[in-house]
Amino acid sequence: MVEKDTILHHTVTRSEASKATISDKSIVAPARFLAREIGGRAPGSPGERSASRFMERELKALGLEPELQRFRTPVTTAWSELLVRLLFITGVLLFPLANRFSYVSIFFAFIFFLLEQFGRSPFGWLQVHRKSENVIAQIKARENSKKTLVVAAHVDSPRSAFYYRPGLVKFLRIFSILDIACMSFLFMLFTFTFAGAILKMEAEKLNLFWKIGLIPLIVPSLALIGLAQKAFAGKPIAGANDNASGAAVLLELARVYSRRRPQNLDIWFVATGAADAGGIGIKRLLGRNRRQLRGAFFVILDKVGSGLPVCYRKEGGLFPFKANRKLISVVKEIFQVHPHYDAGFKRNGLDRGEGFQLLSRGKEAITLTSRNKGGCPQFWRWYEDDLDNLDPKCMRLTLDLVRALVDKLDKEPSGK
């Protein structure tokens, strides 16, 4: 079990709330700079580069030697998702005119759709790419390193769209499930219909199947409209909670462990870019440091500034991936010792974040976030995600949770 007196030393009670606001100014300061002074930080934008430079300066001020890992990224995945659905809808509509061409279009569009569900953007290469970067700082173990832990938080902020409006966002999960169900049904229906066309099925029956398919086609068509609005008119939000809060906690952790290095654990602090473009930053980190990060643990800090800390047990919509069992067990021990972490464990079926990108590639990862009473983070991907949306106490609780996790992993002699 995790020792009670070694963690949560920043935890405050409600009666101490006014004092907490004063003592928590230091942890909020980086989030304030990112969300207010810089503002919108879309992948590949000047705002994102300014945020990376800020993280680099702050890490240097702690006596660390940050490394910049540059790469190129599309601005958003909305264009790729839009083209996949456009190809699918076009295939369905053209079926009475050219069933062979139509089915080929439907078949490949559905394969591309499945790739999207795995966090791979098949049409991402068609978009204009811009410069982005990761900022990496390492702290070596005092003795022989037996394990590597990567703590990562993205500095970019997402684009908003009308369906992220607080009154509508609660239906997003339901609509996403319905979209997957309709796409799957249409693929099976037109596979059967195309087979019937090859076997010379009556034209009236083929026409009937096509008309049946037009009904569920409404859902992908609505998704196409939403994605078009996001691609053409979506603007990046200030992103105080998403994810200036995670970047601020990352800097505070770097400050703590720059003064007190772990004994057996190497720690990488990574401020990633382009998370909202399909997690390009974390993918580049894996690709370019494959040997150094083989077998490493990953802790993702994402939206940790509102409510109470939450650990994602599973991530993904159509294909959920389980978080690393070892990291889950450590967090469970901490939760048992401190039951006021009542937000507990949840499943992330809303978005394919950096944790999903890692887990879908077989990495030992876990995502720490925060939740209020509702199912979604407050003002998730909406313009009101500003500094008024941040709770310093939640950020401190997350800080102490990660410190407890680090200390637990560091004390294990085998590093396993």
Helices and strands as residue ranges (DSSP letters): G 4-6, G 14-16, H 17-23, H 25-32, I 33-38, H 46-61, E 67-74, H 78-93, H 99-117, G 124-126, E 129-139, E 147-154, G 162-164, G 169-171, H 172-198, H 203-214, H 218-233, I 240-244, H 245-259, E 265-272, G 275-277, H 280-288, E 297-301, E 308-315, E 321-322, H 325-337, E 345-348, H 354-359, E 364-371, G 387-389, H 392-411
